[in-house]
Amino acid sequence: MILNYQGWQHDVLVKSGAGKGFLYADQAGYCRFIEELAEDKARYIKAQKSSKRLSENYDAERLAGRVHDILVKGVARNEALY
């Protein structure tokens, strides 16, 4: 994965091996990264697997379910206090 952003998503991509974030104007960096992946099959395969894993970890429905569960537990705790 390639992003035109270097915030927390960049950190997640780099740590996982799934990709990298670049400054918006760094087209040479984008191209260099793609060339490196094309030349290193093991790195490319790692990026594929890591991307799949990240997509599962950051799945919107899964995250929404977790937020829902947290809110339900919080409400239940508050109700128990009253």
Secondary structure, DSSP 8 states (H G I E B T S, - for coil): -EES--SHHHHHHHHHTS-EE--TT-HHHHHHHHHHHHH-HHHHHHHHHHHHHHHHHT-HHHHHHHHHHHHHHHHHHHHHH-
